[in-house]
Amino acid sequence: MGIGDRHQKKDVEAALRRAEDAGLKVTHKGNGHTWGVVICCPCAQHTTVSCTPRSPGNEAKKIDQFTERHRNCA
């Protein structure tokens, strides 16, 4: 992710950093309500990241759960 691609919610941004550290790919789309996508390249599964989540804590938890499920793939 580049400097301008940071998520505005710090809980979500921290979860995205943890996903990157685990070897997952984080892409910033910036269209509509979707901020971007976290992708597991080996198995081609992904999860979307909301731009304005109702609960930033729950959004971060969703990203962390996806990261844990795909930690062994990367």
Distance bins in CASP14 RR format, pairs under 12 A and 6 or more apart:
PFRMAT RR
TARGET T0000
AUTHOR 0000-0000-0000
RMODE 2
METHOD distances of the structure
MODEL  1
1 7 0 0 0 0 1 0 0 0 0 0 0
1 13 0 0 0 0 1 0 0 0 0 0 0
1 16 1 0 0 1 0 0 0 0 0 0 0
1 17 0 0 0 0 1 0 0 0 0 0 0
1 19 0 0 0 0 0 1 0 0 0 0 0
1 20 1 0 0 1 0 0 0 0 0 0 0
1 21 0 0 0 0 0 1 0 0 0 0 0
1 24 0 0 0 0 0 1 0 0 0 0 0
1 25 0 0 0 0 1 0 0 0 0 0 0
1 26 1 0 1 0 0 0 0 0 0 0 0
1 27 0 0 0 0 1 0 0 0 0 0 0
1 28 1 0 0 1 0 0 0 0 0 0 0
1 29 0 0 0 0 0 1 0 0 0 0 0
1 35 0 0 0 0 0 1 0 0 0 0 0
1 36 0 0 0 0 1 0 0 0 0 0 0
1 37 0 0 0 0 0 1 0 0 0 0 0
1 38 0 0 0 0 0 1 0 0 0 0 0
1 49 0 0 0 0 0 1 0 0 0 0 0
2 16 0 0 0 0 0 1 0 0 0 0 0
2 17 0 0 0 0 0 1 0 0 0 0 0
2 20 0 0 0 0 0 1 0 0 0 0 0
2 26 0 0 0 0 1 0 0 0 0 0 0
2 27 0 0 0 0 0 1 0 0 0 0 0
2 28 1 0 0 1 0 0 0 0 0 0 0
3 28 0 0 0 0 0 1 0 0 0 0 0
4 13 0 0 0 0 0 1 0 0 0 0 0
4 28 0 0 0 0 1 0 0 0 0 0 0
4 30 0 0 0 0 0 1 0 0 0 0 0
4 35 0 0 0 0 0 1 0 0 0 0 0
5 13 0 0 0 0 1 0 0 0 0 0 0
5 16 0 0 0 0 1 0 0 0 0 0 0
5 17 0 0 0 0 0 1 0 0 0 0 0
5 20 0 0 0 0 0 1 0 0 0 0 0
5 26 0 0 0 0 1 0 0 0 0 0 0
5 27 0 0 0 0 1 0 0 0 0 0 0
5 28 1 1 0 0 0 0 0 0 0 0 0
5 29 0 0 0 0 1 0 0 0 0 0 0
5 30 0 0 0 0 1 0 0 0 0 0 0
5 35 0 0 0 0 1 0 0 0 0 0 0
5 36 0 0 0 0 1 0 0 0 0 0 0
5 49 0 0 0 0 0 1 0 0 0 0 0
6 12 0 0 0 0 1 0 0 0 0 0 0
6 13 1 0 1 0 0 0 0 0 0 0 0
6 14 0 0 0 0 0 1 0 0 0 0 0
6 16 0 0 0 0 1 0 0 0 0 0 0
6 17 0 0 0 0 1 0 0 0 0 0 0
6 20 0 0 0 0 0 1 0 0 0 0 0
6 26 0 0 0 0 0 1 0 0 0 0 0
6 28 0 0 0 0 1 0 0 0 0 0 0
6 35 0 0 0 0 1 0 0 0 0 0 0
6 36 0 0 0 0 0 1 0 0 0 0 0
6 49 0 0 0 0 0 1 0 0 0 0 0
7 13 1 0 1 0 0 0 0 0 0 0 0
7 14 0 0 0 0 1 0 0 0 0 0 0
7 15 0 0 0 0 1 0 0 0 0 0 0
7 16 1 0 0 1 0 0 0 0 0 0 0
7 17 0 0 0 0 1 0 0 0 0 0 0
7 19 0 0 0 0 0 1 0 0 0 0 0
7 26 0 0 0 0 1 0 0 0 0 0 0
7 28 0 0 0 0 1 0 0 0 0 0 0
7 30 0 0 0 0 0 1 0 0 0 0 0
7 34 0 0 0 0 0 1 0 0 0 0 0
7 35 1 0 1 0 0 0 0 0 0 0 0
7 36 0 0 0 0 1 0 0 0 0 0 0
7 38 0 0 0 0 0 1 0 0 0 0 0
7 49 1 0 0 1 0 0 0 0 0 0 0
7 50 0 0 0 0 1 0 0 0 0 0 0
7 51 0 0 0 0 1 0 0 0 0 0 0
7 52 0 0 0 0 0 1 0 0 0 0 0
7 53 0 0 0 0 1 0 0 0 0 0 0
7 56 0 0 0 0 1 0 0 0 0 0 0
7 57 0 0 0 0 0 1 0 0 0 0 0
7 59 0 0 0 0 1 0 0 0 0 0 0
7 60 0 0 0 0 1 0 0 0 0 0 0
7 63 0 0 0 0 1 0 0 0 0 0 0
8 16 0 0 0 0 0 1 0 0 0 0 0
8 28 0 0 0 0 0 1 0 0 0 0 0
8 30 0 0 0 0 0 1 0 0 0 0 0
8 35 0 0 0 0 1 0 0 0 0 0 0
8 49 0 0 0 0 0 1 0 0 0 0 0
8 50 0 0 0 0 0 1 0 0 0 0 0
8 51 0 0 0 0 1 0 0 0 0 0 0
8 52 0 0 0 0 1 0 0 0 0 0 0
8 53 0 0 0 0 0 1 0 0 0 0 0
8 56 0 0 0 0 1 0 0 0 0 0 0
8 59 0 0 0 0 0 1 0 0 0 0 0
9 15 0 0 0 0 1 0 0 0 0 0 0
9 16 0 0 0 0 1 0 0 0 0 0 0
9 35 0 0 0 0 1 0 0 0 0 0 0
9 49 0 0 0 0 1 0 0 0 0 0 0
9 50 0 0 0 0 1 0 0 0 0 0 0
9 51 0 0 0 0 1 0 0 0 0 0 0
9 52 0 0 0 0 1 0 0 0 0 0 0
9 53 1 0 0 1 0 0 0 0 0 0 0
9 54 0 0 0 0 0 1 0 0 0 0 0
9 55 0 0 0 0 1 0 0 0 0 0 0
9 56 1 1 0 0 0 0 0 0 0 0 0
9 57 0 0 0 0 1 0 0 0 0 0 0
9 58 0 0 0 0 0 1 0 0 0 0 0
9 59 1 0 0 1 0 0 0 0 0 0 0
9 60 1 0 0 1 0 0 0 0 0 0 0
9 63 0 0 0 0 0 1 0 0 0 0 0
10 16 0 0 0 0 0 1 0 0 0 0 0
10 17 0 0 0 0 0 1 0 0 0 0 0
10 56 1 0 0 1 0 0 0 0 0 0 0
10 57 0 0 0 0 0 1 0 0 0 0 0
10 59 0 0 0 0 0 1 0 0 0 0 0
10 60 0 0 0 0 1 0 0 0 0 0 0
11 17 0 0 0 0 0 1 0 0 0 0 0
11 18 0 0 0 0 0 1 0 0 0 0 0
11 49 0 0 0 0 0 1 0 0 0 0 0
11 53 0 0 0 0 1 0 0 0 0 0 0
11 55 0 0 0 0 1 0 0 0 0 0 0
11 56 1 0 1 0 0 0 0 0 0 0 0
11 57 1 0 1 0 0 0 0 0 0 0 0
11 58 0 0 0 0 1 0 0 0 0 0 0
11 59 1 0 0 1 0 0 0 0 0 0 0
11 60 1 0 1 0 0 0 0 0 0 0 0
11 61 0 0 0 0 1 0 0 0 0 0 0
11 62 0 0 0 0 0 1 0 0 0 0 0
11 63 0 0 0 0 1 0 0 0 0 0 0
11 64 0 0 0 0 1 0 0 0 0 0 0
12 18 0 0 0 0 0 1 0 0 0 0 0
12 19 0 0 0 0 0 1 0 0 0 0 0
12 26 0 0 0 0 0 1 0 0 0 0 0
12 35 1 0 0 1 0 0 0 0 0 0 0
12 36 0 0 0 0 0 1 0 0 0 0 0
12 38 0 0 0 0 0 1 0 0 0 0 0
12 48 0 0 0 0 0 1 0 0 0 0 0
12 49 1 0 0 1 0 0 0 0 0 0 0
12 50 0 0 0 0 1 0 0 0 0 0 0
12 51 0 0 0 0 1 0 0 0 0 0 0
12 52 0 0 0 0 0 1 0 0 0 0 0
12 53 1 0 0 1 0 0 0 0 0 0 0
12 54 0 0 0 0 0 1 0 0 0 0 0
12 55 0 0 0 0 0 1 0 0 0 0 0
12 56 1 0 1 0 0 0 0 0 0 0 0
12 57 1 0 0 1 0 0 0 0 0 0 0
12 58 0 0 0 0 1 0 0 0 0 0 0
12 59 1 0 1 0 0 0 0 0 0 0 0
12 60 1 0 1 0 0 0 0 0 0 0 0
12 61 0 0 0 0 1 0 0 0 0 0 0
12 62 0 0 0 0 1 0 0 0 0 0 0
12 63 1 0 0 1 0 0 0 0 0 0 0
12 64 0 0 0 0 0 1 0 0 0 0 0
13 19 0 0 0 0 0 1 0 0 0 0 0
13 20 0 0 0 0 0 1 0 0 0 0 0
13 26 0 0 0 0 0 1 0 0 0 0 0
13 28 0 0 0 0 0 1 0 0 0 0 0
13 35 0 0 0 0 0 1 0 0 0 0 0
13 49 0 0 0 0 0 1 0 0 0 0 0
13 53 0 0 0 0 0 1 0 0 0 0 0
13 56 0 0 0 0 1 0 0 0 0 0 0
13 57 0 0 0 0 0 1 0 0 0 0 0
13 59 0 0 0 0 0 1 0 0 0 0 0
13 60 0 0 0 0 1 0 0 0 0 0 0
13 63 0 0 0 0 0 1 0 0 0 0 0
14 20 0 0 0 0 0 1 0 0 0 0 0
14 21 0 0 0 0 0 1 0 0 0 0 0
14 56 0 0 0 0 0 1 0 0 0 0 0
14 57 0 0 0 0 0 1 0 0 0 0 0
14 59 0 0 0 0 0 1 0 0 0 0 0
14 60 1 0 0 1 0 0 0 0 0 0 0
14 61 0 0 0 0 0 1 0 0 0 0 0
14 63 0 0 0 0 1 0 0 0 0 0 0
14 64 0 0 0 0 1 0 0 0 0 0 0
14 67 0 0 0 0 0 1 0 0 0 0 0
15 21 0 0 0 0 0 1 0 0 0 0 0
15 22 0 0 0 0 0 1 0 0 0 0 0
15 24 0 0 0 0 0 1 0 0 0 0 0
15 26 0 0 0 0 1 0 0 0 0 0 0
15 35 0 0 0 0 0 1 0 0 0 0 0
15 38 0 0 0 0 1 0 0 0 0 0 0
15 47 0 0 0 0 0 1 0 0 0 0 0
15 49 0 0 0 0 1 0 0 0 0 0 0
15 50 0 0 0 0 0 1 0 0 0 0 0
15 53 0 0 0 0 0 1 0 0 0 0 0
15 56 0 0 0 0 1 0 0 0 0 0 0
15 57 0 0 0 0 1 0 0 0 0 0 0
15 58 0 0 0 0 0 1 0 0 0 0 0
15 59 1 0 0 1 0 0 0 0 0 0 0
15 60 1 1 0 0 0 0 0 0 0 0 0
15 61 1 0 0 1 0 0 0 0 0 0 0
15 62 0 0 0 0 1 0 0 0 0 0 0
15 63 1 1 0 0 0 0 0 0 0 0 0
15 64 1 0 1 0 0 0 0 0 0 0 0
15 65 0 0 0 0 1 0 0 0 0 0 0
15 66 0 0 0 0 1 0 0 0 0 0 0
15 67 1 0 0 1 0 0 0 0 0 0 0
15 68 0 0 0 0 0 1 0 0 0 0 0
16 22 0 0 0 0 0 1 0 0 0 0 0
16 23 0 0 0 0 0 1 0 0 0 0 0
16 24 0 0 0 0 1 0 0 0 0 0 0
16 25 0 0 0 0 0 1 0 0 0 0 0
16 26 1 0 1 0 0 0 0 0 0 0 0
16 27 0 0 0 0 0 1 0 0 0 0 0
16 28 0 0 0 0 1 0 0 0 0 0 0
16 35 0 0 0 0 1 0 0 0 0 0 0
16 36 0 0 0 0 1 0 0 0 0 0 0
16 37 0 0 0 0 0 1 0 0 0 0 0
16 38 1 0 0 1 0 0 0 0 0 0 0
16 39 0 0 0 0 0 1 0 0 0 0 0
16 47 0 0 0 0 0 1 0 0 0 0 0
16 49 1 0 0 1 0 0 0 0 0 0 0
16 50 0 0 0 0 0 1 0 0 0 0 0
16 56 0 0 0 0 0 1 0 0 0 0 0
16 59 0 0 0 0 1 0 0 0 0 0 0
16 60 0 0 0 0 1 0 0 0 0 0 0
16 62 0 0 0 0 0 1 0 0 0 0 0
16 63 1 0 0 1 0 0 0 0 0 0 0
16 64 0 0 0 0 0 1 0 0 0 0 0
16 66 0 0 0 0 0 1 0 0 0 0 0
16 67 0 0 0 0 1 0 0 0 0 0 0
17 23 0 0 0 0 0 1 0 0 0 0 0
17 24 0 0 0 0 0 1 0 0 0 0 0
17 26 0 0 0 0 1 0 0 0 0 0 0
17 38 0 0 0 0 0 1 0 0 0 0 0
17 60 0 0 0 0 0 1 0 0 0 0 0
17 63 0 0 0 0 1 0 0 0 0 0 0
17 64 0 0 0 0 0 1 0 0 0 0 0
17 67 0 0 0 0 0 1 0 0 0 0 0
18 24 0 0 0 0 1 0 0 0 0 0 0
18 26 0 0 0 0 0 1 0 0 0 0 0
18 38 0 0 0 0 0 1 0 0 0 0 0
18 60 0 0 0 0 1 0 0 0 0 0 0
18 61 0 0 0 0 0 1 0 0 0 0 0
18 63 1 0 0 1 0 0 0 0 0 0 0
18 64 1 0 0 1 0 0 0 0 0 0 0
18 65 0 0 0 0 0 1 0 0 0 0 0
18 66 0 0 0 0 0 1 0 0 0 0 0
18 67 1 0 0 1 0 0 0 0 0 0 0
18 68 0 0 0 0 1 0 0 0 0 0 0
18 71 0 0 0 0 0 1 0 0 0 0 0
19 25 0 0 0 0 1 0 0 0 0 0 0
19 26 1 0 1 0 0 0 0 0 0 0 0
19 27 0 0 0 0 0 1 0 0 0 0 0
19 36 0 0 0 0 0 1 0 0 0 0 0
19 37 0 0 0 0 0 1 0 0 0 0 0
19 38 1 0 1 0 0 0 0 0 0 0 0
19 39 0 0 0 0 1 0 0 0 0 0 0
19 40 0 0 0 0 1 0 0 0 0 0 0
19 46 0 0 0 0 0 1 0 0 0 0 0
19 47 0 0 0 0 1 0 0 0 0 0 0
19 49 0 0 0 0 1 0 0 0 0 0 0
19 60 0 0 0 0 0 1 0 0 0 0 0
19 62 0 0 0 0 0 1 0 0 0 0 0
19 63 1 0 1 0 0 0 0 0 0 0 0
19 64 1 0 0 1 0 0 0 0 0 0 0
19 65 0 0 0 0 0 1 0 0 0 0 0
19 66 1 0 0 1 0 0 0 0 0 0 0
19 67 1 0 1 0 0 0 0 0 0 0 0
19 68 0 0 0 0 1 0 0 0 0 0 0
19 69 0 0 0 0 0 1 0 0 0 0 0
19 70 0 0 0 0 1 0 0 0 0 0 0
19 71 0 0 0 0 1 0 0 0 0 0 0
19 74 0 0 0 0 1 0 0 0 0 0 0
20 26 1 0 1 0 0 0 0 0 0 0 0
20 27 0 0 0 0 0 1 0 0 0 0 0
20 28 0 0 0 0 0 1 0 0 0 0 0
20 38 0 0 0 0 1 0 0 0 0 0 0
20 39 0 0 0 0 0 1 0 0 0 0 0
20 63 0 0 0 0 0 1 0 0 0 0 0
20 67 0 0 0 0 1 0 0 0 0 0 0
20 74 0 0 0 0 0 1 0 0 0 0 0
21 64 0 0 0 0 0 1 0 0 0 0 0
21 67 0 0 0 0 1 0 0 0 0 0 0
21 71 0 0 0 0 0 1 0 0 0 0 0
21 74 0 0 0 0 0 1 0 0 0 0 0
22 38 0 0 0 0 1 0 0 0 0 0 0
22 40 0 0 0 0 1 0 0 0 0 0 0
22 41 0 0 0 0 0 1 0 0 0 0 0
22 63 0 0 0 0 0 1 0 0 0 0 0
22 64 0 0 0 0 1 0 0 0 0 0 0
22 66 0 0 0 0 1 0 0 0 0 0 0
22 67 1 0 1 0 0 0 0 0 0 0 0
22 68 0 0 0 0 1 0 0 0 0 0 0
22 69 0 0 0 0 0 1 0 0 0 0 0
22 70 1 0 0 1 0 0 0 0 0 0 0
22 71 1 0 1 0 0 0 0 0 0 0 0
22 72 0 0 0 0 1 0 0 0 0 0 0
22 73 0 0 0 0 1 0 0 0 0 0 0
22 74 1 0 0 1 0 0 0 0 0 0 0
23 38 0 0 0 0 0 1 0 0 0 0 0
23 39 0 0 0 0 0 1 0 0 0 0 0
23 40 0 0 0 0 1 0 0 0 0 0 0
23 41 0 0 0 0 1 0 0 0 0 0 0
23 42 0 0 0 0 1 0 0 0 0 0 0
23 67 0 0 0 0 1 0 0 0 0 0 0
23 70 0 0 0 0 1 0 0 0 0 0 0
23 71 0 0 0 0 1 0 0 0 0 0 0
23 72 0 0 0 0 0 1 0 0 0 0 0
23 73 0 0 0 0 1 0 0 0 0 0 0
23 74 1 0 1 0 0 0 0 0 0 0 0
24 37 0 0 0 0 0 1 0 0 0 0 0
24 38 1 0 1 0 0 0 0 0 0 0 0
24 39 1 0 0 1 0 0 0 0 0 0 0
24 40 1 0 1 0 0 0 0 0 0 0 0
24 41 1 0 0 1 0 0 0 0 0 0 0
24 42 0 0 0 0 1 0 0 0 0 0 0
24 43 0 0 0 0 0 1 0 0 0 0 0
24 44 0 0 0 0 0 1 0 0 0 0 0
24 45 0 0 0 0 1 0 0 0 0 0 0
24 46 0 0 0 0 1 0 0 0 0 0 0
24 47 0 0 0 0 1 0 0 0 0 0 0
24 49 0 0 0 0 0 1 0 0 0 0 0
24 63 0 0 0 0 1 0 0 0 0 0 0
24 64 0 0 0 0 0 1 0 0 0 0 0
24 66 1 0 0 1 0 0 0 0 0 0 0
24 67 1 0 0 1 0 0 0 0 0 0 0
24 68 0 0 0 0 0 1 0 0 0 0 0
24 69 0 0 0 0 0 1 0 0 0 0 0
24 70 1 0 0 1 0 0 0 0 0 0 0
24 71 0 0 0 0 1 0 0 0 0 0 0
24 72 0 0 0 0 0 1 0 0 0 0 0
24 73 0 0 0 0 1 0 0 0 0 0 0
24 74 1 0 1 0 0 0 0 0 0 0 0
25 36 0 0 0 0 0 1 0 0 0 0 0
25 37 0 0 0 0 1 0 0 0 0 0 0
25 38 1 0 0 1 0 0 0 0 0 0 0
25 39 1 0 1 0 0 0 0 0 0 0 0
25 40 1 0 0 1 0 0 0 0 0 0 0
25 41 1 0 1 0 0 0 0 0 0 0 0
25 42 0 0 0 0 0 1 0 0 0 0 0
25 43 0 0 0 0 0 1 0 0 0 0 0
25 44 0 0 0 0 0 1 0 0 0 0 0
25 45 0 0 0 0 0 1 0 0 0 0 0
25 46 0 0 0 0 1 0 0 0 0 0 0
25 47 0 0 0 0 0 1 0 0 0 0 0
25 67 0 0 0 0 0 1 0 0 0 0 0
25 70 0 0 0 0 0 1 0 0 0 0 0
25 73 0 0 0 0 0 1 0 0 0 0 0
25 74 0 0 0 0 1 0 0 0 0 0 0
26 35 0 0 0 0 1 0 0 0 0 0 0
26 36 1 0 0 1 0 0 0 0 0 0 0
26 37 1 0 0 1 0 0 0 0 0 0 0
26 38 1 0 1 0 0 0 0 0 0 0 0
26 39 1 0 0 1 0 0 0 0 0 0 0
26 40 0 0 0 0 0 1 0 0 0 0 0
26 41 0 0 0 0 0 1 0 0 0 0 0
26 46 0 0 0 0 0 1 0 0 0 0 0
26 47 0 0 0 0 0 1 0 0 0 0 0
26 48 0 0 0 0 0 1 0 0 0 0 0
26 49 0 0 0 0 1 0 0 0 0 0 0
26 63 0 0 0 0 1 0 0 0 0 0 0
26 66 0 0 0 0 0 1 0 0 0 0 0
26 67 0 0 0 0 0 1 0 0 0 0 0
27 34 0 0 0 0 0 1 0 0 0 0 0
27 35 0 0 0 0 1 0 0 0 0 0 0
27 36 1 0 1 0 0 0 0 0 0 0 0
27 37 1 0 1 0 0 0 0 0 0 0 0
27 38 0 0 0 0 1 0 0 0 0 0 0
27 39 1 0 0 1 0 0 0 0 0 0 0
27 41 0 0 0 0 0 1 0 0 0 0 0
27 46 0 0 0 0 1 0 0 0 0 0 0
27 47 0 0 0 0 0 1 0 0 0 0 0
27 48 0 0 0 0 0 1 0 0 0 0 0
27 49 0 0 0 0 1 0 0 0 0 0 0
28 34 0 0 0 0 1 0 0 0 0 0 0
28 35 1 0 0 1 0 0 0 0 0 0 0
28 36 1 0 1 0 0 0 0 0 0 0 0
28 37 0 0 0 0 1 0 0 0 0 0 0
28 38 0 0 0 0 0 1 0 0 0 0 0
28 39 0 0 0 0 0 1 0 0 0 0 0
28 48 0 0 0 0 0 1 0 0 0 0 0
28 49 0 0 0 0 1 0 0 0 0 0 0
28 51 0 0 0 0 1 0 0 0 0 0 0
29 35 1 0 0 1 0 0 0 0 0 0 0
29 36 1 0 1 0 0 0 0 0 0 0 0
29 37 1 0 0 1 0 0 0 0 0 0 0
29 38 0 0 0 0 0 1 0 0 0 0 0
29 39 0 0 0 0 0 1 0 0 0 0 0
29 46 0 0 0 0 0 1 0 0 0 0 0
29 48 0 0 0 0 1 0 0 0 0 0 0
29 49 0 0 0 0 1 0 0 0 0 0 0
29 50 0 0 0 0 0 1 0 0 0 0 0
29 51 0 0 0 0 1 0 0 0 0 0 0
30 36 1 0 0 1 0 0 0 0 0 0 0
30 37 0 0 0 0 0 1 0 0 0 0 0
30 48 0 0 0 0 0 1 0 0 0 0 0
30 49 0 0 0 0 1 0 0 0 0 0 0
30 50 0 0 0 0 0 1 0 0 0 0 0
30 51 1 0 0 1 0 0 0 0 0 0 0
30 52 0 0 0 0 0 1 0 0 0 0 0
31 37 0 0 0 0 0 1 0 0 0 0 0
31 48 0 0 0 0 0 1 0 0 0 0 0
31 51 0 0 0 0 1 0 0 0 0 0 0
32 48 0 0 0 0 0 1 0 0 0 0 0
32 50 0 0 0 0 1 0 0 0 0 0 0
32 51 1 0 0 1 0 0 0 0 0 0 0
32 52 0 0 0 0 1 0 0 0 0 0 0
33 48 0 0 0 0 1 0 0 0 0 0 0
33 49 0 0 0 0 0 1 0 0 0 0 0
33 50 1 0 0 1 0 0 0 0 0 0 0
33 51 1 0 1 0 0 0 0 0 0 0 0
33 52 1 0 0 1 0 0 0 0 0 0 0
33 53 0 0 0 0 1 0 0 0 0 0 0
33 54 0 0 0 0 0 1 0 0 0 0 0
33 59 0 0 0 0 0 1 0 0 0 0 0
34 46 0 0 0 0 0 1 0 0 0 0 0
34 47 0 0 0 0 0 1 0 0 0 0 0
34 48 1 0 1 0 0 0 0 0 0 0 0
34 49 1 0 0 1 0 0 0 0 0 0 0
34 50 1 0 0 1 0 0 0 0 0 0 0
34 51 1 0 0 1 0 0 0 0 0 0 0
34 52 0 0 0 0 0 1 0 0 0 0 0
34 53 0 0 0 0 0 1 0 0 0 0 0
34 59 0 0 0 0 0 1 0 0 0 0 0
35 47 0 0 0 0 0 1 0 0 0 0 0
35 48 0 0 0 0 1 0 0 0 0 0 0
35 49 1 0 1 0 0 0 0 0 0 0 0
35 50 1 0 0 1 0 0 0 0 0 0 0
35 51 1 0 1 0 0 0 0 0 0 0 0
35 52 0 0 0 0 1 0 0 0 0 0 0
35 53 0 0 0 0 1 0 0 0 0 0 0
35 56 0 0 0 0 0 1 0 0 0 0 0
35 59 0 0 0 0 1 0 0 0 0 0 0
35 63 0 0 0 0 0 1 0 0 0 0 0
36 46 0 0 0 0 1 0 0 0 0 0 0
36 47 0 0 0 0 1 0 0 0 0 0 0
36 48 1 0 0 1 0 0 0 0 0 0 0
36 49 1 0 1 0 0 0 0 0 0 0 0
36 50 0 0 0 0 1 0 0 0 0 0 0
36 51 1 0 0 1 0 0 0 0 0 0 0
36 53 0 0 0 0 0 1 0 0 0 0 0
36 59 0 0 0 0 0 1 0 0 0 0 0
36 63 0 0 0 0 0 1 0 0 0 0 0
37 44 0 0 0 0 0 1 0 0 0 0 0
37 45 0 0 0 0 0 1 0 0 0 0 0
37 46 1 0 1 0 0 0 0 0 0 0 0
37 47 1 0 0 1 0 0 0 0 0 0 0
37 48 1 0 1 0 0 0 0 0 0 0 0
37 49 1 0 0 1 0 0 0 0 0 0 0
37 50 0 0 0 0 0 1 0 0 0 0 0
37 51 0 0 0 0 0 1 0 0 0 0 0
37 63 0 0 0 0 0 1 0 0 0 0 0
37 66 0 0 0 0 0 1 0 0 0 0 0
38 45 0 0 0 0 1 0 0 0 0 0 0
38 46 1 0 0 1 0 0 0 0 0 0 0
38 47 1 0 1 0 0 0 0 0 0 0 0
38 48 0 0 0 0 1 0 0 0 0 0 0
38 49 1 0 0 1 0 0 0 0 0 0 0
38 50 0 0 0 0 0 1 0 0 0 0 0
38 59 0 0 0 0 0 1 0 0 0 0 0
38 60 0 0 0 0 0 1 0 0 0 0 0
38 62 0 0 0 0 1 0 0 0 0 0 0
38 63 1 0 0 1 0 0 0 0 0 0 0
38 64 0 0 0 0 0 1 0 0 0 0 0
38 65 0 0 0 0 0 1 0 0 0 0 0
38 66 1 0 0 1 0 0 0 0 0 0 0
38 67 1 0 0 1 0 0 0 0 0 0 0
38 69 0 0 0 0 0 1 0 0 0 0 0
38 70 0 0 0 0 1 0 0 0 0 0 0
38 74 0 0 0 0 0 1 0 0 0 0 0
39 45 1 0 0 1 0 0 0 0 0 0 0
39 46 1 0 1 0 0 0 0 0 0 0 0
39 47 0 0 0 0 1 0 0 0 0 0 0
39 48 0 0 0 0 0 1 0 0 0 0 0
39 49 0 0 0 0 0 1 0 0 0 0 0
39 63 0 0 0 0 0 1 0 0 0 0 0
39 66 0 0 0 0 1 0 0 0 0 0 0
39 67 0 0 0 0 0 1 0 0 0 0 0
39 70 0 0 0 0 1 0 0 0 0 0 0
39 73 0 0 0 0 0 1 0 0 0 0 0
39 74 0 0 0 0 0 1 0 0 0 0 0
40 46 1 0 0 1 0 0 0 0 0 0 0
40 47 0 0 0 0 1 0 0 0 0 0 0
40 66 1 0 0 1 0 0 0 0 0 0 0
40 67 0 0 0 0 1 0 0 0 0 0 0
40 68 0 0 0 0 0 1 0 0 0 0 0
40 69 0 0 0 0 1 0 0 0 0 0 0
40 70 1 1 0 0 0 0 0 0 0 0 0
40 71 0 0 0 0 1 0 0 0 0 0 0
40 72 0 0 0 0 1 0 0 0 0 0 0
40 73 1 0 1 0 0 0 0 0 0 0 0
40 74 1 0 0 1 0 0 0 0 0 0 0
41 70 0 0 0 0 1 0 0 0 0 0 0
41 73 0 0 0 0 1 0 0 0 0 0 0
41 74 1 0 0 1 0 0 0 0 0 0 0
42 70 0 0 0 0 1 0 0 0 0 0 0
42 71 0 0 0 0 0 1 0 0 0 0 0
42 72 0 0 0 0 1 0 0 0 0 0 0
42 73 1 0 1 0 0 0 0 0 0 0 0
42 74 1 0 0 1 0 0 0 0 0 0 0
43 66 0 0 0 0 0 1 0 0 0 0 0
43 69 0 0 0 0 1 0 0 0 0 0 0
43 70 1 0 0 1 0 0 0 0 0 0 0
43 71 0 0 0 0 0 1 0 0 0 0 0
43 72 0 0 0 0 1 0 0 0 0 0 0
43 73 1 0 1 0 0 0 0 0 0 0 0
43 74 0 0 0 0 1 0 0 0 0 0 0
44 70 0 0 0 0 0 1 0 0 0 0 0
44 73 0 0 0 0 1 0 0 0 0 0 0
45 66 0 0 0 0 1 0 0 0 0 0 0
45 67 0 0 0 0 0 1 0 0 0 0 0
45 69 0 0 0 0 1 0 0 0 0 0 0
45 70 1 0 0 1 0 0 0 0 0 0 0
45 73 0 0 0 0 1 0 0 0 0 0 0
45 74 0 0 0 0 0 1 0 0 0 0 0
46 63 0 0 0 0 0 1 0 0 0 0 0
46 66 0 0 0 0 1 0 0 0 0 0 0
46 69 0 0 0 0 0 1 0 0 0 0 0
46 70 0 0 0 0 1 0 0 0 0 0 0
46 73 0 0 0 0 0 1 0 0 0 0 0
47 59 0 0 0 0 0 1 0 0 0 0 0
47 60 0 0 0 0 0 1 0 0 0 0 0
47 61 0 0 0 0 0 1 0 0 0 0 0
47 62 1 0 0 1 0 0 0 0 0 0 0
47 63 1 0 0 1 0 0 0 0 0 0 0
47 64 0 0 0 0 0 1 0 0 0 0 0
47 65 0 0 0 0 1 0 0 0 0 0 0
47 66 1 0 1 0 0 0 0 0 0 0 0
47 67 0 0 0 0 1 0 0 0 0 0 0
47 68 0 0 0 0 0 1 0 0 0 0 0
47 69 0 0 0 0 1 0 0 0 0 0 0
47 70 0 0 0 0 1 0 0 0 0 0 0
48 59 0 0 0 0 1 0 0 0 0 0 0
48 62 0 0 0 0 1 0 0 0 0 0 0
48 63 0 0 0 0 0 1 0 0 0 0 0
48 66 0 0 0 0 0 1 0 0 0 0 0
49 56 0 0 0 0 0 1 0 0 0 0 0
49 59 1 0 0 1 0 0 0 0 0 0 0
49 60 0 0 0 0 1 0 0 0 0 0 0
49 62 0 0 0 0 1 0 0 0 0 0 0
49 63 1 0 0 1 0 0 0 0 0 0 0
49 66 0 0 0 0 1 0 0 0 0 0 0
49 67 0 0 0 0 0 1 0 0 0 0 0
50 56 0 0 0 0 1 0 0 0 0 0 0
50 57 0 0 0 0 0 1 0 0 0 0 0
50 58 0 0 0 0 1 0 0 0 0 0 0
50 59 1 0 1 0 0 0 0 0 0 0 0
50 60 0 0 0 0 0 1 0 0 0 0 0
50 62 0 0 0 0 1 0 0 0 0 0 0
50 63 0 0 0 0 0 1 0 0 0 0 0
51 59 0 0 0 0 0 1 0 0 0 0 0
52 59 0 0 0 0 1 0 0 0 0 0 0
53 59 1 1 0 0 0 0 0 0 0 0 0
53 60 0 0 0 0 1 0 0 0 0 0 0
53 61 0 0 0 0 0 1 0 0 0 0 0
53 62 0 0 0 0 1 0 0 0 0 0 0
53 63 0 0 0 0 0 1 0 0 0 0 0
54 62 0 0 0 0 0 1 0 0 0 0 0
55 61 0 0 0 0 1 0 0 0 0 0 0
55 62 0 0 0 0 1 0 0 0 0 0 0
56 62 0 0 0 0 0 1 0 0 0 0 0
56 63 0 0 0 0 0 1 0 0 0 0 0
57 63 0 0 0 0 1 0 0 0 0 0 0
57 64 0 0 0 0 1 0 0 0 0 0 0
57 65 0 0 0 0 0 1 0 0 0 0 0
58 64 0 0 0 0 0 1 0 0 0 0 0
58 65 0 0 0 0 0 1 0 0 0 0 0
59 65 0 0 0 0 0 1 0 0 0 0 0
59 66 0 0 0 0 0 1 0 0 0 0 0
60 66 0 0 0 0 0 1 0 0 0 0 0
60 67 0 0 0 0 0 1 0 0 0 0 0
61 67 0 0 0 0 0 1 0 0 0 0 0
61 68 0 0 0 0 0 1 0 0 0 0 0
62 68 0 0 0 0 0 1 0 0 0 0 0
62 69 0 0 0 0 0 1 0 0 0 0 0
63 69 0 0 0 0 0 1 0 0 0 0 0
63 70 0 0 0 0 0 1 0 0 0 0 0
64 70 0 0 0 0 0 1 0 0 0 0 0
64 71 0 0 0 0 0 1 0 0 0 0 0
65 71 0 0 0 0 0 1 0 0 0 0 0
66 73 0 0 0 0 0 1 0 0 0 0 0
66 74 0 0 0 0 0 1 0 0 0 0 0
67 73 0 0 0 0 0 1 0 0 0 0 0
67 74 0 0 0 0 1 0 0 0 0 0 0
68 74 0 0 0 0 0 1 0 0 0 0 0
END
